[in-house]
Amino acid sequence: MKRKVAIIAALLACMLTGCADSQNADTLFPRAEDSYVGDVMALSEENGVCLNYLYETDHNGVGYHPIHRFYTKDFLSFEDKGEVLPFAEDSEIQDLAVGTGSFIRDEQGNYHCFYTGHNDYYDTYGLDKECVLHATSKDNKSFTKDYDNIIHAPKGYSTNDFRDPQVYRTDDGYLMLVGARKENESAIVYYESQDLENWTFKGDFYTSRDLYFMECPDVFQMGDKYLSYRCCG
């Protein structure tokens, strides 16, 4: 029995190590060459799932974290689709670094990406270091950024910690959750929209004084109840 357990443990270790180090996307744990997968932003389609993610490397430059994509039909094999949303090349643009967000398709079949625009230089200029940005696509391959409709942190909330928008379709339109911070309190704030273009700030969705920041807020329905999930930073 001990020998069997040892053999099984060794096989599992080899499988996990091999998958983690593999540069082939056709594995259980896909990873593009010379990179890491961060903060997956999934979008389900009729024939499969787009696993959009922050493309992280050990040699980030002034700009970093473009969004890349794996595509899968069975969660056993994955196709590397490459870059979906680039970071800005100009240090004066809001999304010099791209942060976590979410993808959604509207009723007309258009695709929307809401994501964090992060610029490490903006704080020194007195500008908002983090904002929520919007990009759209008709084919879910090439996205166009809309810099004219940036969502800034509401008055009283930190402009350095305002990120990770998660957008949902509801019976009355759309709901957006965003990680935020005010005074000595961590908060998840929420917005409502009818068209994914014009958003109305509605206030706090959840707050906590025990946590510095609640990243990547999420909510889902289970039976007749709604459950909320977030990462704690």
Secondary structure, DSSP 8 states (H G I E B T S, - for coil): -HHHHHHHHHHHHHHHHHHHH---SSSSS---TT-EEEEEEEEE-SS-EEEEEEEE-SS--SSB--EEEEEESSSSS-EEEEEEE---SSTTSTTSEEEEEEEEE-TTS-EEEEEEEE-TTHHHHTS-SEEEEEEEESSSSS-EEEEEEEE---TTS-SSS-EEEEEEEETTEEEEEEEEEETTEEEEEEEEESSSSSEEEEEEEEEESS-S-EEEEEEEEETTEEEEEEEE-
